[in-house]
């Protein structure tokens, strides 16, 4: 970590900060605060907003666990966020993704279209991965990639896939910039 983590648990100076800490701890329960939390809690208001937003992305969308974790893991790989990968790859495996597919996701240079043709990924998974790659690598999504996602997902799901990719690009950039988890070099 490029900054020292706050103590675990961090001291709070105000009732508002104590409430924020309690919300972050409740989201992590029954586990402990993560290094990410111990970095974010340098700024309780930022930690509070992050906790609320990422909590909604992780637990309140209509996306399947596989779709959500495909997006998160692919962003982690493309941005070199090892802490993020280590926390989310097991969830993708638990969801039933094959080891061949896990290796493909872990390869930033993999040809997703070819992997779909070889049945490593379903057409739906391939669409999600191509969309995530575009959002992460170039920000702009080509119309053909967008239409491919629309073929497989409702408007709500398209918004949720987009928000998940955007949110985890934010997470990965925070993790890598501050070297949270001390694994990014």
N, C-alpha and C positions, 0 to 999 in steps of 0.2 A: 504494500500500500504506500502510495506516495505521500499520504498524510497519515498521522496516527489515527487508529480507530478510536472512537469514544469508548470509555469503560463499559463493561457489560454487567449489569445494566447501567446506563448513563445516569448521572445525577440530573435532576430537573430543577429549574429555578422558579418556575411558575406553575400554577395549577393547569394552565393551558398546555404547557409542555409535558406535564405528567399525564394528561389525558391523551396527548399524541402518542407518547411512549406506550401507554396501555393499549391503544388501538393497534400499534405495530406489533406488540407482543401477542395480542389476541389473534392477529392474522397468522402469526407463526406458530401458535400453540398447536400441539403440545411440545413443539420443538423450541429451540433457542433462537435468539436473534442471529441472523446471518452476518457475515462480514459486510455484505451490501448494506444492511440496516445500520451497522456500526459506522459506516461511512456517511450514509444519508443523515443520520441523527446529529451530525454537526450542525445541521439546519433543521430543527424540528418542523417548521412549516413546509419545507420541501419534502421531508420524510412523510409528513401527513398526506400531502397531495399525491405523492408517489404511491403510498400504501393504498389509498382509495382507488386510484386509477388502475394500478397493476392488479389489485384485488379483483376489480370488475373484469378486467381482461382475462385473468386466470380462472375465475370461478363463476362468472355471471353471464357469459355469452352462450349462444346456442350451438357453438361449434363442438364437434366431437373432439375428444382428447387427442386423437391421431392428427387431425387437421391443425389444431392449436399447436401441438408440440412439433409438427413438421415445420411450421412457420418459425417457431422459436429456435429450434435447433439449426435450421438453415441460416438464419440471421447470425447466430452465434459463430458458425463456421466461417461465413463470409467476412465477418468483422474480427475474427480472431479472439473471441471472448471465451476463453477456456472455462472460466468459472461458470458462465451461463450454460455451456455445453455439458459440463459435468453434472449440473443440477437438473437438466431437462432431458438429456439422452436416455437416462434410465426410465423416464416416464414414457418415452416413445417406444422403447423396447417392451415395457409392460403392456403397452397398447397393442402389441402384436406385430410390430414392424420387423421384417426379416433382417438378419445380419447383413445380407447383400445390400438391402436398401439402406441400412445404417451406414455401411461403408460408402455408398454412393452419396448420401447426404453429407458425409464428412469430407468429401472431395469437392473443393470449391470450383474445380474445373470440369466436373462431370457434365456430360451432355444429357440434360433431363429428357429431351424428346427421344433420344436413343434409348434411355433407360425405360421409358414408357413402352416403346416398341419391343424391348426385350422382356417386358412384364416384370421389371424390378419394382416399378411403381404402377398403380392404377392410373387411368386417364385423369381422374379427379385429383389424385395426389400430385401428378405431374403438373396439372394446371396450377395448383397451389404453389408448388415449388418454383415454377417459371415466374409466377406473379411476385413471389417473395424475392427471387433473384433480381427482377427488374426494379422493384421498390428499393432494394438494398444497394444494388450496384449503380443504378443510373437515376433513381428517384422516379423518373417518368416511366409509365407503363404503356407499351405499344398497344394499339387498339386490338390486334389479333390476340394478344395475351389476355387482355381484359375480357374480350368476348369469350375466350375459352373458359375463364373462371365463371362468367355469367351462365354458361351452358350447364354448369354443375351445381351452382349455388344460388340461393334466394338473394334478394336485395339485402336483407338483414345480414345474411352470412357474408356477403361481399364486404359490407361495411365492417363486420367483425374481423374478417381476415385482414383487411386493410389496417384496421386499428391495431391488431396484434402485431403485424409486421412493423408498423410505425413505432409502437410502444417498445418492442424489443430491439429495434435499432437504437432507440434512446437508451435502453438499459445497457446494451453492449458497448455503446460509446462511453457511457459513464464508467463501466467496469474497466474498460481498456485504458481510458485516459488516466484514471486514478490507480490502476493496477490493483483493483480490488481482488482479493484472493491470492495475490502474489503469484499468478500463473500466466501472465500475459506477455512475458518477455522471452 
